[in-house]
Amino acid sequence: MTDPHSGGAVVPPSTIGMLGGGQLGRYALMAARQMGYRTIVLDPDPDAPAGAIADVHLVAPYDDANALDHLASRCDVVTVEFENPSAVSLERLAEHTAVAPSANALAVAQDRRLEKRFLCEQGIPVGPFALIGAASDLPSADGAVPFPAILKTTAGGYDGKGQLTVCSPGELADAWAELGQVSCVLEQHLDLEREISVLLARSGSGDVVAYPVTENIHVGGILDVSVVPARVSDRVVVHAVAFATRVAEALEYVGVLAVELFVVEGEVLVNELAPRPHNSGHWTLDAAATDQFAQQIRTVCGLPLGSTLMTAPAAAMANLLGDRWSNGEPDWAAALVDPDVRLHLYGKSRASPGRKMGHLTATGPDVTTALHVVQRARTASETNARAPGAQRARPALRHVDADDATDGVGHGTRPHYDQHLAHDEPGEVAFGPAPDRRSDDASRHSADDE
């Protein structure tokens, strides 16, 4: 088997495996199929967006040994679309096939405790923080971090979940109890000038390319809009890219990596790492020579890295959350009145508050114009939304809502196949009963909603 990270390239029509079936995986598999690769996705949700794109969808938990072994036996390389699959799962895959990014890189990024320690060891600046693993850690944390502060679980939190604002030392113990007294990190609530992100790709041979720095605006802990290039100084750009590159090199990272950063009083601090394509990089689909998903396929397959140059002077991306469906289907015709606006929907069967259903992108002569255009388009889609009972276009295939699938595989409307699928025959492969999506919601959402 060719190892793309030891000098050889995995070329079409080889098979690429994907852990995680959300929109990030969907776009990556679309890029792979466009290049001529076969694809297999492993995700416990039979309605996972990437499952509709893949040649084969393995419906099983991410730690299912049989499913992992099946994936490894069929794939020339396996990658991930989110950081929640355990490092143990990646190590098992790596015994039989190439895996990128590595289990070690994933382990660091999925645990805020390890992530903070790693960044400090590399001399990369972070905001004031303290680790809390037991009640005995509370007094020292109180003294180490100024208040107000944010208490975050070290694993599993995303998009504002798994974290609480703590306004004073007296609230810390109650906040920790509310989070279940699990391992946490306490971070100072910083006065941010800007939130930015660096998206880069690193090959197995150590080549690195970075996209223009992106500026991000969050609402309620969820990314709302991104603009590029970021409205920051050249000094901030240089430092941000340098820190992100140092992270990638220290991890011996292979793939697309997103590094989230804060700008505070003109200084750059690293916030979090995302070992995969990122929501703030969605603008690359419409305004970069090589989008982040095609770049991911290039890196993990050992192909030459693509150009990261912008194809427009500026771009802006606005997320479309499920809240915007509360008054009915948004009016996409109204959103697309401006020819510089592009619509992306992720093929999800159910809209719910806070769930990322799609995004709009606008290009323009400058950031201010692009931002105005994309926000105007999003507002127009909601203002003119059809009433819940109004006629609307229906998808060609009916999908069963995950919350309605009581025992998972075999009782929906989509076809199911056994484990002896022909190599190029599309469909789902079930490895025992699928998990109850209602009880597994937290582990699924990072793939589904990032």
Sequence and secondary structure as in RCSB ss.txt:
>XXXX:A:sequence
MTDPHSGGAVVPPSTIGMLGGGQLGRYALMAARQMGYRTIVLDPDPDAPAGAIADVHLVAPYDDANALDHLASRC
DVVTVEFENPSAVSLERLAEHTAVAPSANALAVAQDRRLEKRFLCEQGIPVGPFALIGAASDLPSADGAVPFPAI
LKTTAGGYDGKGQLTVCSPGELADAWAELGQVSCVLEQHLDLEREISVLLARSGSGDVVAYPVTENIHVGGILDV
SVVPARVSDRVVVHAVAFATRVAEALEYVGVLAVELFVVEGEVLVNELAPRPHNSGHWTLDAAATDQFAQQIRTV
CGLPLGSTLMTAPAAAMANLLGDRWSNGEPDWAAALVDPDVRLHLYGKSRASPGRKMGHLTATGPDVTTALHVVQ
RARTASETNARAPGAQRARPALRHVDADDATDGVGHGTRPHYDQHLAHDEPGEVAFGPAPDRRSDDASRHSADDE
>XXXX:A:secstr
   TTTT    TT EEEEE  SHHHHHHHHHHHHTT EEEEE S TT GGGGTSSEEEES TT HHHHHHHHHH 
SEEEESSS S HHHHHHHHTTSEESS HHHHHHHT HHHHHHHHHHTT     EEEESSGGGHHHHHHHS SSEE
EEESSS  TTTTEEEE SGGGHHHHHHHTTS  EEEEE    SEEEEEEEEE TT  EEE   EEEEEETTEEEE
EEES SS HHHHHHHHHHHHHHHHHTT  EEEEEEEEEETTEEEEEEEESS  GGGTTHHHHBSS HHHHHHHHH
TT       BSSSEEEEEEEEGGGGTTSS  HHHHT STTEEEEE   S   TT EEEEEEEEESSHHHHHHHHH
HHHHHHHHT   TTS     SS    GGG SS TTSSSS EE S   TT  EEEE SS   TTTSHHHHHHHHH 
